[in-house]
């Protein structure tokens, strides 16, 4: 199979400490590696104001993961875990 490129934007709760954010980022990286995804970059945008509020929060801590994988289920596996993670406010994969 041919590897496809993906970009996942994850918005974490802004109340998390820097060490908690690093732990959450590491969890995502580990999950992607377990699904045979090659991470090309992790871009930490930091705490930003959102265009709209979600979960009664106006701010979020943004992290962008760029990766590629021949396993086309890797984004689905990531989304399944992010959906139940209470530290994650929003996420989107392209």
C-alpha positions as CSV (number, residue, x, y, z in Angstrom):
1,X,0.0,0.0,0.0
2,X,1.0,3.6,-0.6
3,X,1.6,5.8,2.4
4,X,-0.8,8.7,2.7
5,X,0.0,12.0,4.5
6,X,-2.2,13.2,7.3
7,X,-2.4,16.3,9.5
8,X,-4.2,16.2,12.8
9,X,-4.8,19.3,14.8
10,X,-5.5,18.6,18.5
11,X,-6.8,21.3,20.9
12,X,-6.0,20.4,24.5
13,X,-7.6,22.0,27.6
14,X,-5.7,25.2,28.3
15,X,-5.8,24.5,32.0
16,X,-3.2,21.7,31.6
17,X,0.3,22.3,32.8
18,X,3.3,22.2,30.4
19,X,4.3,18.8,31.7
20,X,0.8,17.5,31.2
21,X,0.7,18.8,27.7
22,X,4.1,17.1,27.0
23,X,2.7,13.8,28.4
24,X,-0.4,14.1,26.1
25,X,1.7,14.8,23.1
26,X,3.9,11.8,23.9
27,X,0.8,9.6,24.2
28,X,-0.3,10.7,20.7
29,X,3.2,10.1,19.3
30,X,3.2,6.6,20.9
31,X,-0.2,5.8,19.5
32,X,0.8,6.8,16.0
33,X,4.0,4.8,16.2
34,X,2.0,1.8,17.3
35,X,-0.1,2.1,14.2
36,X,3.0,2.2,11.9
37,X,2.7,6.0,11.3
38,X,5.9,8.0,10.6
39,X,5.7,11.4,12.3
40,X,7.2,14.0,10.1
41,X,6.7,17.0,12.5
42,X,4.9,18.0,15.7
43,X,4.2,21.8,15.7
44,X,3.2,23.2,19.1
45,X,1.3,26.5,18.5
46,X,0.6,27.0,22.2
47,X,-2.3,28.6,23.9
48,X,-4.5,30.5,21.4
49,X,-7.9,32.1,21.5
50,X,-10.4,30.1,19.5
51,X,-12.8,31.6,17.0
52,X,-15.6,30.1,18.9
53,X,-15.9,28.6,22.4
54,X,-16.2,24.9,23.0
55,X,-16.9,23.2,26.3
56,X,-17.3,26.8,27.7
57,X,-13.6,27.5,27.0
58,X,-12.5,30.4,24.8
59,X,-8.9,29.3,24.7
60,X,-7.2,26.0,23.8
61,X,-3.6,24.6,23.6
62,X,-3.0,23.8,19.9
63,X,-0.7,21.0,18.7
64,X,-0.4,19.9,15.0
65,X,0.8,16.4,14.1
66,X,2.0,15.8,10.5
67,X,2.5,12.1,9.7
68,X,2.2,9.5,7.0
69,X,1.1,6.0,7.1
70,X,0.4,3.1,4.8
71,X,-2.0,1.8,7.5
72,X,-5.1,3.8,6.5
73,X,-6.7,3.0,9.9
74,X,-4.1,5.0,11.8
75,X,-6.2,8.3,11.7
76,X,-9.3,6.3,12.9
77,X,-7.3,4.8,15.8
78,X,-6.1,8.2,16.8
79,X,-9.5,9.7,16.6
80,X,-11.0,6.9,18.7
81,X,-8.5,7.6,21.5
82,X,-8.8,11.4,21.3
83,X,-12.6,11.2,21.4
84,X,-12.5,9.7,24.9
85,X,-9.6,11.7,26.3
86,X,-10.9,14.3,28.7
87,X,-7.8,16.5,28.1
88,X,-8.8,17.0,24.5
89,X,-11.3,19.7,23.6
90,X,-11.4,19.3,19.8
91,X,-9.5,17.6,17.1
92,X,-9.6,17.3,13.3
93,X,-7.6,15.2,10.8
94,X,-7.1,16.0,7.2
